[in-house]
Amino acid sequence: MYEYPLVSFHFQVQWGGTRMGFSEVSGLDMQTEVIEYREGSNPVYSSIKMPGLKKYSNITLKRGLVKGDNEFFQWWNTIKLNTVERRDVVISLLNENHEPVINWKVVNAFPVKIQCSDLKASGNEVAIETLEIAHEGVTIENE
């Protein structure tokens, strides 16, 4: 049987057991920094390359602005000096039966930026609220 690739528009986001609706999630990328090293007596005049620390980008979550829903701001407001409420976030890509197929588990996330879309009297768009979160790692699980 031929299988089609998964679609990217059917997903859900959960934190602390609460399912949140978002129109866009971006920043699910990971990379490994490269360490270059060369011993001074090495007869080869080039360095060797080794894997270094893992690096994760901030994740950006976007959703429509809803009256009376201040959850982003309340979470951001927990930042006091060097303390903040950290949350684990699970981003799931869903199949046609609305079941998770791939889960990205984001560890120790906290908000670093909140932004609302520009307000324009001549505009014709939905007001979008954006939350950018930093975190300490991502694991990927296939169901």
N, C-alpha and C positions, 0 to 999 in steps of 0.2 A: 504494500500500500504506500502510495506517495504521500509524504507529509510536507505541508507548506510551512514556511518560516512564520514565527510568531509576529503578531502585529504589535506596534509600539503604543497604540492609543488606548489600550484596555489595561489599566493598572490601578492599584490602590496603595495608599500610604497609611501606616499605623504607627502610633507611638503611645506607649503606656496602655495598650489594649483598646485605644480609641481609633476608629477608622475615620480618616479625614479625606475629603474630596479635593483633588487638585486638577488643574487644567494642564500643568506642565511640571516635569521634574527634570533637572539637568545637573551635570557635574558628577556623574557616576563614573569617574575615571581614576585610575590608579597607575602609578609608575614607580620604577626603582631607580634611584640615583646611582650614577656610575662613579666608582672610585678608580682613579688612575694612579699607578704606582710603577716606579722604576728604580731598581737597585743601581747604585753608582758604578759598580764594577761589571755590570751586565754588558756583554759585547754587542748586544742588539740595541740600536739607538732609537728604541721606541718603548713606550710604557705598556704594561699589561693592564687590562681592565677587569674590575671585579664588581659584583653587585654590592650596593650599599644599602642605605636606609630606604624603606618604602615611603612613598609620599602620596597623600590623598588630597584631591581638590575639594573645595567647599561645595556643598550641594545647594541648589536653588530650587525652591518650591513656589509655584504660582497658583493662585486661586482667585475666584471672583470675590469681591468685597461684599460682605453680608452685614446688614444692620444688626447691631447688638452682639456680634461675634468678635471679641477682643482677645482670643486665645494667643495669637502671635505676640501681641503687645504684652500680655500678662507673663508669658514665658520670658520674653526679652527683659522685662522689668525685674526678674529674679537676679539679674547681674548686680553684684555688690562687691566692689574692689576685685579680689581675685577668686570669688566664689560665684557659682551659677548652678541652677538646676540642670543637670545633664539627663538626657533621655536617650534610650535606644530607639531607633527608628527602623521599621521594616517596610521596604518598597517592594511590591510584588507585581510581576507581570502576569496577567490572567489569561486563561484560555477561553474558548467560546462558551464553556459552562460556568464561567466566573470563578474558576478555581485557580489558586496560585500555581504557576509552572516554574518560575524562577523568583527567588527571594534575594534581595540585597539587604543584608543586616548591617546597619550603621551603628557603631558603638560610641557611647559617651558624647552624643551630639549636643550642641548648645548654639543659640542664635547669635549671629554677629552683625546682621543687617536686616532691617525691615524697610520696605519701600512700598508706596502706593503709586498707582499710575497717575500720570499728569491729568489735571482737570482742564477740559477745553469746552468752552461754550458751543463751539461749532463741531465738536466731536460726535461720533456715533458708535462708541465702543462701551463695553462693560468695564467697570472699574476693577482693576486687578491689584491684588495685594501680593507682595513678594517677600519671602523669608529666605535668607541665606544662613545656612548652618555650617559650622566647623565640626569636625569629629576626629576620632582617633583610630579609625579603621573600618573596613568593609569586608564582609565575607559573603560569598555567593553560594546559594544552595539551589540545586535543581530538584524539583519534586518528582 
